[in-house]
Amino acid sequence: MSIISDMAKDHLWLHFAGIGTNAPTIIERGDGCYVWDENGKKYLDALAGLFVTQIGHARTELANAASKQAEQLGFYPIWGSAHPPAAQLASRLAELAPGDMDRVFFTTGGSEAVESAWKLARQYFLLIGQPERTKVVARHTSYHGTTLGALSITGIPKYKEPFEPLLVKQTTHVANTNALHCTMCSGSCNLMCADEIEAAILREGPETVAAVYLEPVQNSGGCFVPPPGYWQRVREICDRHGVLLVSDEVICAFGRLGSWFGGQKFDYVPDMITFAKGITSGYLPLGGVITRPFLADAFREAGGSFLHGITFGGHPVSCAVGLANLDIMESERIVEHVADLEGYFRAGLESLLDIPICKEVRGSGYFYAIELMRDPEAMVKFTEAEAAALVVDNLKPGLLDVGLLARADNRGDAILQYSPPLIAGTAEIDEIVEKSRKVLTDACRVLGY
Ligand SMILES: Cc1ncc(COP(=O)(O)O)c(C=O)c1O
């Protein structure tokens, strides 16, 4: 315990955490793939903070870019005027985004990006004379943020229940792409999970549906990779019914999957991409929505503005850091590095499947989950209580103990999840695997395997 941890315990409201029970771990500094707590203990940051720190901690280039921009122009809004960093970053994103996507609306984070895309869709449909289109289809167990609009799209009942009276009702949720537990297709996969999106659109009334929100690889539940052809089928469905396809890439963009965006990994062009997190490697907050030309054309032709703005959206210092981050990602060939090593990472994690509670490794790029089960061979899951005990009493403290910041999660089935900085090499991957083996083996011992 220190003065700082006391201050945190007594005055700081931690996100998604209990109040004032234990003094929290205080992370004091970082370097590359590692962070250190206030007692000098070193941790391998195998979650990149929170799926954020693409190029690692303590990059002087990003600190310098921020300081240089703050000296030049510390703040000016992009409400009606522009500044060089926002214009340059928007143009850079238009180059990197798939297909003809060419215009960016900046926000300060992911939830705002998700909500902005919904409002943009709504106003677009008003402009083109389809005012009934307001609804959104998203997937079960998906996380799209916590502000009220974004939370309405999120598909995790536990997070929504307390706020149900406040939520936007125009959302419906369908199957995700959890292949391990899929009960929809008999025999081989025939994309029933994608077809469920069409069924939901038809049920709601196609003329009332504005958008479908999907992550390229769904984070929550544990890195659900789409089956081959899924995105193409969803694209067809959206086109058939005039519904906008929103690819929520708050986690998956900027190299996380070994591509700039999900569209390049899985070969599709959405109508909007929502992004945040990795755009600045987290050195400053920034998010946004990348759009296809027909959306901006509707606003241009109507001569009206998008009635939406956020003071700090497209903040000049954040955009300057975003540009510097993309420079580094390009000059250090970070996306290619992830694509080169994704097989090595996966193979390392798969070597853990001999541990009695490890069932499956799934994911893509530098984004993986191991699903944990009571009896993997017989496909017996942990009960909710067992999973909570395993995660809270066992895996979380075990991970801290060995100095590995990975995510032990039981919001869906029990999983251990990894999303390290994209600069991680074979040595860091080996360390992740070795430390995970210790934590999982210790957990098995406690559980009596
Ligand atoms: C896919 C996705 N969308 C939206 C969000 C919300 O982003 P933020 O926490 O920046 O509001 C997240 C956060 O993890 C996310 O993973």
The ligand as a MOL file (V3000), in Angstrom:
LIG
                    3D

  0  0  0     0  0            999 V3000
M  V30 BEGIN CTAB
M  V30 COUNTS 16 16 0 0 0
M  V30 BEGIN ATOM
M  V30 1 C -15.8390 -3.2450 -30.5850 0
M  V30 2 C -15.9150 -2.1060 -29.6200 0
M  V30 3 N -16.7250 -1.0780 -29.8830 0
M  V30 4 C -16.8210 -0.0240 -29.0500 0
M  V30 5 C -16.0810 0.0300 -27.8880 0
M  V30 6 C -16.1930 1.2140 -26.9670 0
M  V30 7 O -15.0310 1.9610 -27.0150 0
M  V30 8 P -14.6770 3.0120 -25.8490 0
M  V30 9 O -14.3740 2.2280 -24.6280 0
M  V30 10 O -13.5070 3.7660 -26.4100 0
M  V30 11 O -15.8700 3.9080 -25.6880 0
M  V30 12 C -15.2180 -1.0170 -27.5850 0
M  V30 13 C -14.3930 -0.9870 -26.3560 0
M  V30 14 O -13.6990 -1.8970 -26.0240 0
M  V30 15 C -15.1390 -2.1190 -28.4620 0
M  V30 16 O -14.3380 -3.1590 -28.1980 0
M  V30 END ATOM
M  V30 BEGIN BOND
M  V30 1 1 1 2
M  V30 2 1 2 3
M  V30 3 2 2 15
M  V30 4 2 3 4
M  V30 5 1 4 5
M  V30 6 1 5 6
M  V30 7 2 5 12
M  V30 8 1 6 7
M  V30 9 1 7 8
M  V30 10 2 8 9
M  V30 11 1 8 10
M  V30 12 1 8 11
M  V30 13 1 12 13
M  V30 14 1 12 15
M  V30 15 2 13 14
M  V30 16 1 15 16
M  V30 END BOND
M  V30 END CTAB
M  END
